[in-house]
């Protein structure tokens, strides 16, 4: 048993570190969500921010857009040219995806400074890409509402998770200590 544990020590360390970081960040995020009362920034600050930034980008692209709190659920409605096209819910703010990304980066850590900078840069890339995703999705839903299912459940999740996967591959192949140690 001891030989088996020694043989798979890097794998076990990766799994334990990944689960620990993921658990800590998820608990922290859930505490944040539970503390958000939604009075000033509905439904919570980050989701509200994503909705407002989406609104600004859509308006910048020439669509007359505004966002309003949804009256029946904790989300923000995106209204384009007078038409309700989408809603921004807590899951749309990319924080869960960023937590997954960061957990992997820390579990496959490189040098502290490199890990910190890559984690920050990757989080910003994911956040920005998510905003672009919501903007394009909103435009798609405005012009092609009959494509709602394929746009929302297939194409755009594939793009955001594909981005995370590419960031992971760059991390593993360029910056991670574990890969460098095995070369």
FENFENUR-V901141 format. One record per residue. PHI is phi in degrees with one decimal (none if undefined). BURIAL is 1 if it has 9 or more other C-alpha atoms within 8 Angstrom, else 0. Layout:
phi = <PHI	PHI>
burial = <BURIAL	BURIAL>
This chain:
phi = <none	-62.7	-63.6	-65.3	-64.0	-66.5	-63.0	-104.0	-54.3	-61.2	-68.2	-63.1	-61.7	-59.4	-62.3	-64.5	-64.5	-57.3	-64.2	-66.0	-65.0	-60.0	-63.0	-63.1	-65.7	-66.6	-62.6	-59.2	-66.6	-66.2	-62.6	-55.6	-62.3	-68.6	-82.2	-74.2	-92.8	73.1	-76.3	-86.4	-121.1	-92.7	-81.1	-151.6	-57.6	-66.9	-65.6	-62.1	-61.3	-60.8	-62.0	-66.9	-69.3	-61.3	-57.4	-62.3	-66.0	-63.4	-63.0	-64.1	-89.5	97.6	-88.3	-84.3	-126.4	-149.0	-117.8	-137.5	-61.8	-74.9	-78.3	-113.4	-156.1	-76.1	-158.1	-115.5	-86.0	-100.2	-110.5	-113.7	48.3	81.0	-112.6	-73.1	-109.7	-160.5	-132.2	-106.1	-103.0	-55.0	-66.9	-87.1	-87.4	72.8	-65.5	-63.0	-69.0	-64.7	-61.5	-61.2	-58.9	-64.0	-61.3	-66.6	-60.9	-67.4	-66.2	-111.1	-58.0	-106.1	-62.4	-55.2	-63.1	-63.4	-62.5	-62.5	-66.7	-67.1	-60.8	-66.7	-62.4	-63.2	-63.4	-65.5	-62.0	-63.1	-61.5	-65.4	-63.2	-63.6	-60.7	-61.9	-59.5	-67.2	-62.4	-65.6	-61.9	-62.0	-63.1	-61.3	-69.4	-67.3	-86.4	-131.8	-60.6	-72.3	-97.4	-48.2	-62.1	-68.5	-65.5	-80.9	-100.7	-119.3	-65.5	-73.6	-63.7	-61.1	-68.0	-69.4	-72.0	-63.8	-62.5	-61.4	-59.4	-62.9	-62.7	-62.3	-64.7	-61.5	-60.7	-63.5	-83.7	-115.1	-125.1	-70.7	-66.4	-60.5	-69.0	-61.2	-67.6	-88.2	-82.8>
burial = <0	0	0	0	0	0	0	0	0	0	0	0	1	1	1	0	1	1	1	0	1	1	0	0	1	1	0	0	0	0	0	0	0	0	0	1	0	1	0	0	0	1	1	1	1	0	1	1	0	1	1	1	1	1	1	0	1	1	1	0	0	0	1	1	1	0	1	0	1	1	0	0	0	1	1	1	1	1	1	1	0	0	0	0	1	1	1	1	1	1	0	1	1	1	0	1	1	1	1	1	1	1	1	1	1	1	1	1	1	1	0	0	0	1	1	0	0	1	1	0	0	1	1	0	0	1	1	0	1	1	1	1	1	1	1	0	1	1	0	1	1	1	0	0	1	0	1	1	0	0	1	1	0	1	1	1	1	0	0	1	1	0	1	1	0	0	1	1	0	1	1	1	0	0	1	1	1	1	1	0	0	0	0>
